[in-house]
Amino acid sequence: MLEHDVLVVGAGLAGMRAALAATEMGANTGIISKVYPVRSHSNAAQGGINAALVDRGDAWEEHAYDTVKGSDYLGDQDSIELMCQVAGEELISLEHMGVIFNRDDEGRLGTRAFGGQRRARTFFVADFTGQAILHVLYEQLLKSEITSYEEWFVTSLVMQEGKCCGVLAMEIRTGRVYLIKAKTVILCTGGLGRVFEPSTNALIVTGDGIALAYRAGVPLMDMEMVQYHPTTLKGSGVLITEGARGEGAYLLNKDGERFMERYAPSMMELASRDVVSRSETIEIAEGNGINGSVLLDCRHLGEQLIKEKLSQIYDIGLDLLGIDITQEPIPVQPGMHYQMGGIKTDVDGLTSVPGIYAAGECACVSVHGGNRLGANSLLDTVVFGHRAGNHAAEVSKGTTQEPLDVEELVGQEEKRLAEILSRDANGDRVARIRLDMGTAMNAHLGVYRDQNGMKEALDTIQQLKERYTTVPVEDKGRTFNTDMVFDLELGLMLDCAEAIAVSALERKESRGAHSRTDFPERNDADWLKHILVTSTPEGPKISYSPVVITQWTPEERKY
C-alpha cells in the first residue's frame, strides 16, 4: 500500500520546495514526477529571481507596485504584497542551501535589471539560474526522508465524497497502475506551453496538473492570459534570456534602429514583456523586421561580460545558428513562454476542492495577473511552494485517510488504458493532433487576437477532441510506452486549450497579454475582474471573481 500524508505531483522548483516544507513540518511526504527531477522544466529558467533587499535601498512595496503595474492591474494585490514581503528571506534561504548566486565587485550578491522594474533587483546565476536552484533543491531532497516516485505519470486524481484522497498513477517503466493514497495532494506540474507550437517550453510541459484539477471540479482562473516572450530564437523557439536585455542588449529593426524608443521611451527594451512583444510584432508587420524577426544585439557588452554572464545564450547562438553573439546580432521573435492563469488557489495553495493544493506555474494565486514580470516566476515557485507544503502538512495532521477500494479503482483505470491501447490504426496520429492544436492556438491566441480567430481556434479544438477519442497508440506494449504517455498528455492539453479559448472569447477588452484588435482598449468598468472556467458535463462554464485591490488604484500603464 502506497500512502502519504502529503503527495506532491511534479518535481520542479515548486514541487521540491513544497515537499521539503511538508517534510520539515513532520509530514510523511511523497513526490511523484513523470521525468527524473532535475529534468523538470524549471531547469530552463535563465535570467534570475526577484527580491527587494533593504540593504540595497530597495523596498518590497516598490517590487509589489512594479508587479501590480506589470500585471495590468489584474493581479490580486494582497497576494502580490505577501510574495514581495517574503522574497528576501526566500532568496537568502536558497543561498544558505547552497545556490551560488553571482556576486558584485564588492562580494555581495549581484543584481541585474529586468523588464518592467524600475530598480535592478534580479539575483542570478549567470544565465542558468533555474538549473542552479533546481540542482541544489534536489540535493536537499536526496538528503531528506521524502519518497520519490521518478518517471511515474499521474493519470487522475482519486475523488471520494467531494474530497481528493490520492492519485492513480502509471509507473512508466512497467506500465502498471498504482493507487497512491494521500491526505493532501499538491499539484506542482508546471505550465502548458506545448498547447502552443512553437513554444520556449520543453516537450514535457503539457498542462497535466491544470487539467487534472479541472477534471476534478477545481475552477481555473485567468486562463486567457498567455505570455509571449519577446526574445525567442527564430526557427527553433528556444528562449533567449531577458537577462541579455538586463545586461544592456539592444533590440534593432532592419535599419539598425532601437525601435523600442518609439513604444516605451522610458524603459526601452526593459518594458514589460507584453509591451515588448507587441512592439516587435508591429515592427515585423510593418516591414521593419528581417524574415519575420528583429535583432538582439549584444556586441557592445563585450566578450568578457557575455562569456561570464550570458554563457548559455552564447553557446545557443553558436550551436543553433552558427552566430557568435560577441560579433553579430541574433534574430529573435515573440514566442509562447508562460501561462499566467491556472488552478485557482489562495495564498496557501488551497483550492476550492478539499485535499487539492497547487503551486508554481500550474496555479493562479493571482500574482501575475495579465502579464508576469521576468524573474517573478522563480520567486512564485519557492514562495508558494513553501506555503503550500506547510499548509498541506498541517491539514494532514488532523485528517484521517478515507477508506478506498484500491482493487476497484485500479481496475477501472487499467481498463481505461487498455481501451486506448486496443484502438486500431486509422491513419491519425497523436503527434498530428498535437501539431494541429499547437498551430491553431499560436495562430489565433497569440500576441494579437480577435473574435473570429479565437472562435476558429475553439472550433478546431473541439474537432480535435473528437479525433482524440479514436486516435490509436502505435506501441501496444506496457514497458516504457512513451506513445501511451504522449496520448494521455494530449488529452490533458486539449482540455487546457479549450479553457484558454473559452476564457479569451469571454474577455472583451485588451489587458496585459490578452490584446484584442477588435477591443483595443482596457475596460476597467466592465472587465476589472478574473474570469473563472469550471468543467461541467455540458462543457466549460464561465464565472467571475473580483480583483483584490489594496493600495494601488488602476491607472494607465506606460513604460
N, C-alpha and C positions, 0 to 999 in steps of 0.2 A: 504494500500500500504506500503510494507516494502522497505525502501530506505535509503541509507547511502552515504556519501562522500567516506569513506574507509570501506571496509568489509574485515576482517581478517578471513581466514579459518584455524582453528587449534588454540588451546588454551594452548599449551605448552609454554616453555620459549620464543621461537622466537615470537610466536603469541601474547602472553601477552605484551612482550616488544614493539612489533610493534604497538599494539592497544593503549598502554599508550603514546607512542611517537606521534602517529597521533592525539590523543585527546589533548595532550599538544600544538599541532600546531593549534588547533581550529577546527579540522575536526569532523563532525558528524560520529562517528565510531561505527561499529558493529563487534562482534566477534562470530564466529559460531564453534561449536565443536561437534563431534559425541559422546563424553563422557563428564561427569562432569569434568570441567577444571583441578582440582587437581588430576584426574586420568590419565592425559596425561603422555606419556612415559618419559618426562623429569624427572619425579619422580624417575626413575630408575638410573639416573646418580649418581655414588657413589663418585668417587675419588676427584674431585675438579675442579677449574677453573684457568687457567694460566694467569699471568700478570708479567711483569718485572717492579718492583718498584725501582726508582732511589735511594731511601734512603736505599735500601738493597745492593747497589753496583751493581745492575743489570742494563741492558740497553736493550731497545726494539730491537736494532739491533741484540743482541745475541739471543733473543727469535725468531726473524724473521729468522736468519740463521738456528737455530735448526729446525724450521718449514719447511723451504725450503729443508733442507737436509732430514728431515723426509719424505717429500712428494716425495722423489726420483727425485727431480728437475722437477716434473710435475706441482707443484703449481705455480700460477701466482704471481710473486714476488711483483708487485705493490699492489695487494690485501692483500698479507701477511703483507707487511710493514704497510699498513693502520691499519689492525686488531691489530698488535702488538703495534703500536704507541698509540692507544686509550684504550688498555686493562686496564691500571692502573686506568683511570678515570671511566671506566665502573665498575670495581671491587669496587672502593670507593663509587660509587653511589648506588650499591647494598647494601653495608654495611650501608650507610645512610638511605636506605629504611627500614632496619631492619634485614638483614641477619646476624645471629650471628656466624661469622666465628670463628674457633678455634684460640686461642691465644698462643703465646710462653711464656716462663718463665718470660720475661720482660713485658708482657702485650700487645705486638704488635701482629698484625695479623700473625699467624703462617703459615709456608710453609712445604710442603713435596716434595720429589724428585719424578719425573715421567719420564717415558720412553722416550729416545731419546733427553733428555735435559741435558746439562752439569751443570746446576745450579738448585737448589730447588726453583721453582717459582710457585708452585701449591698451591693455597689457598683453604681451605676446611672446611666443617662442618662434622667432624668425617668421616663416610663413607656413608653419605646420603646427599651430597651437593646439588644435583639436587632437591631433595624433599624440602630442606630448602629454596632454592631460589624460587621454584615454589609457595610455600605457601605465601611467602612474596609478590611476584608479584600479586598473586590472591587477597591478601588484598588490594593492590593498585587498582586493577581492580574493586573491590567492592566499593571502595571509589570514583571512577570516575563516569563519565556520560556515560560510554560505555554500549550499549545494548548488552546483552549476550544471544545468542541462544544456549542453552545447550541441548545436545542429539538431534541434528539435523544432518542429513547426506547429504552432498553436492553430488548430482548425476551428475551435469555437469555445465560447465561454459557457460554463455549466450554470444554468439558472434554476433555482428551486424556490417557489413561492415568492417570486419577485426579487430574489437576492442572488448574488453571484457566489458560488460555492467552490470555484476552481475552474480548471480548463481541461479540454480534451486536446491532446497533442500527439503528433506523429513523430516518432523517432526516425529521422530521415535515413539513418544507416540501415535500419531493418524494415522500415515501412510499417512497423507495429504501432497501434494506437494505445495510448495510456490515458487514464484519468488521474490528474494531479489535483488533489483536494487542497483548498486554501480558504482561510477565514477572510482574507482580503487579497485582491488581485490588483496590482499596479501596472497599467499599460504604459510602456515607455518604448514604443515601437518606431518612433521617428515619423518622418513625413510621408508624402505620397508622390514624390517627384516624378516617378515613371508613369504616372497617369498622363503626363505630357511627354511629347517627343519633339525635339531633343530636350534634355534636362541636364543640369550640373550634377544631379544626384546619381548615386550608384544604382545598379540594376536591382539591388535588393530593397530599394526604397519604394514600397508598394502599398502603403496606407493600411497595413494589416490591422493594427490596433484600432485605428479610427473606424474601420468598417466593422470589426468585431463588436465594439461598443455600440455602434449604430444599430446593428442587428439585435443587440440585447436590450434596446429601448432607450439608450442614452442619447439626448439631443446633441447635435453638432452645431457649432457656432462660428460665425464669420467665415464660412467655407468659401465665399466668393472672393476672399482676399488672398490672392496667389501672387507671390513676389517674383518678378523677373529681375535677375541681377544684371547690372549694366555691362559687366565685363566677363563674357564667356567666349571661349576661343572659337573663332569661325570654323565651321566644319564639324568639329567634334563635340562642341558644347561644354568642354572642360572649363572649370572655374579658374578665373584669374583673380586672385585676391584683391579685395578693396584696399588691403594693406599697401598695394603698389601706389594707388592714388593718395593713401595716407602718408606715404613717404615723399609724395610730391610729383608723381607721374601725371602727365597731361593727357587729355582726350583731344584728338585732332580730327578734322574732316579732310577731304581730299585736297583742299587748298592749304593744308597745314595750319588752319585757324583753330584756336582753342574756343570752340563753339559754345561751351557752357557759359561763357561770359554773357551771352545773349539770353540765356534761360534762367540762370541763377547767379547773378553778378557778385553777390557777397560770399557765397560758399563754393562757387565754381564746380570743380569735379567732385567736391565733397558735399554736395547737396544730398538729400535723401535719395534712396535707391529708385523709388518710383519716378521721381522727378528726372533723374539722370537717364533712366531707361526710356522715358517718353521723349526726352530731348534727342537722344540718339536715333530713335525711331523716326522722328520728324526729319532730322538731318538726312537719313538714308532715303526716306520717301521723297524728299525734295531734290534728290540727285546729288547730294553733297557727300555721300558715302563712297566706298570703294568695294564694288562687288558685294553689296549688302552688308557692309560693316563700316566701322570707323576705326581709328588707330589709337592704340595706347602707347604713349611714348615715355620710356624710362631712361633714355640715353643720358640726359643731363644729370641723373642721380649719381652717375659714376660707377665704375666696375666694382669697387670695393663695397659700397653700400649694397648694391644689387646682390652680390655673392654672399654677403653676410646676412642680410635681412629678407631677401627675396629669392633665396636659392632654389626653391621648388619651382617657381614660375620661370626662372632662368633655364632650368632643366626641361620644363614643359615646352618652352619656345623652341629649344634645340631639337628635342625628341619628336615633337608632333608637327612642327612646321619648318624645321631647319633654320630657324631665325635666332640669331644671337641678340637678345634684348639690350645688351650693352652697346650695340652698334646700329640697330634699326628698330622701328616700332612694330608692334604686332596687331593684326586685325582682330577686333572684338565686336560683339553684338549682344543685345539683351537676350537672356535665356532663362527659362523657368528654373527657380532656385529653391523656394521655401514656401511653406503653407502657414500663413498667419493664423488661420482658423483651425478647428479640430474639435476634440471631445470637450464639451463644456464642463469646466471644473471650478471649484473655489480655490482659494489660495493654499489650501492643504491638499490639493489634488483630488478632492472628493467630488464624485459625480452625483446625479440625482438618483442613481440606482445603487442601493446598499451593496457594499462589498467591492464596487468597482472604483478604482482611482486611475488617474492618468497624469503624466508629467512629461515635459520636453515638447518636441515639435508636434507630437500627436495630440497634445492637449491645447485647450484655448482658455486662458485664465481671465481676461484677455489683456496681456501686457504689450502686444504688438499692434492690436487694432487693425487699421487699414494698411500699415506699412511698418515692417520691422527695421530698426536701426542695425546696421552691421555691428557685430560683436556683442549684441544683446542676446543672441541665441545660446551661446555657451553659458552665459550668465543665467538665463532661463532654466537650462537643464540642471545646473547644480543647485540653484536656489530652490526650485520647486520639486526637484528630485529628492532633495534633503527633507523638505517639509512633508512630502507625500509619504516617504519612508517612516518618518516619525509618527505621523498621524495613523497610518495603517497599522503600525506595530502597537500603538496604544489601544486602538479599537479592537485589535485581535485578542488582547489580554482579557477583555470582557465578553468575548464571543465564543459560543460553542459551535463546533462543526456540525452541520446538518447531516443526517444520515442519507446516503446516496446509494442507489442501486448501480454499483460500478459495472457489473456484467451487462446490464441492460443498456446503459449509456454508451459504453464502449462498443457494444454490438451494433447499436444504431449508427454510430459514426463509421465503423468498419463497413457496414452495408452501404452507406452513402459513398464512401471512397471506392468500394468495389464497383458500384454503378458507373462511376466516372471511368474507371479502368476498362469496363466492359464495352464501351462505345466503339462502334465500327468506324473505320476510316470513311470520311465523307467529302474529302477534298479541302476541308477547312483546317486551319491550324491555330493553336493558341497564340503563336507569335504574330500571325496575320491580324487577329482580332486586336491584340495589344497594340500593334502599329497603327491600325485604323483608329483606335481610340486616341492614342497619343497625338496623331496628326490632326484629328478633328479638334481636340482640346487646344492645341497650340495655335491652330488657325483662327479659332473663334473665341477663345477665352484667354488670349494673351495680353499684350501691353494695352491694346485698344480693343473695345468690344462694342457691339450693337445688338439690338433686339433680334434681327433676322439671323445674324451669325450665331448667336447663342442658342436660338431656337433650333437652328440646323444641327448644332453640336448635340443638343439634348435629344433630338430625334435620332441622330446617329448612335448615341449611347444606348438608347432604348432598343434599337435594332440589334446592336452588338450583344446586348443582354439576352436577346432571343437566340442568337447564334451560339452564345456561350453554353446554353443548356444542352447542346448536342455536339459540341466540339470534342473530338477524340483526343486521347493521350496516347502517343505512339508507343512509349515504353510500357509494356504490360507487367513488368516485374515490380517487386516491392523494395528491393535493395537499392538504396541511394537513388531513388527515382526522382530526379530533378524535373522531369517532364510533369509529374504529378504536382510538385511544388509550384511550378510555373502556372499550372491550371488553377490551383487554389488561390494563388496571388491575384490572378486575373479577375476572378470573381469578386474579390475584395476591392480591387481597383475600380471596377465598373460601378460598384456602389458609391465609392468616393467621387467618381466623375459625375455621376447623376446628381449627387448632393451639391457639388460645386455649380453645376449648370442651373439647377433649380434656384439656388440662392442668388446667383448672379442675375438671373432674369428678374428676380423679385426686387433687387435694389435699383431703383430708377433715379440714379444720380451718379456723379463721379466723386469718388472719395478714395484717397490712397491708391493702392494698386488696382482698384476697380475703376477703370477710366472708360466711360461710355461716350461714343461720338454723338449718340442721339440724346443724351442727357449730360452735357459737358460741364455743368456747374455742380458744386457741392450744395446740398439742400438740407441744412440743419433742422429746419422746421418740420420736415416730414421723415427724414432718414437718419437723424442722430440716435440710432438705436441698433442693437445687434439683431441679426437675422438668425433664427434657430431653425434647424430642419430635423425632423424626427421620422424614423421609419415606421410606417403603418402597413397593414395588409393592402390598403388601397394605393399605396405609394408614398413618396415623401410628403410630409406635412409641414407647412411653414408656420412659425410663430415668432414673437419678438421678445426682447428683454431690454430694459433701459441701460444706457451707458452711465457708469458711475462717474460723476464729476465732483471733485473735492475743492481744488483751489485754482484750476486753470480753465477759464471760460473759453470756449471755442472761438477762434479768430482766423482770419485768412492766413494761409500758410505761404510764407515767402522765404526764399533762401538767397 
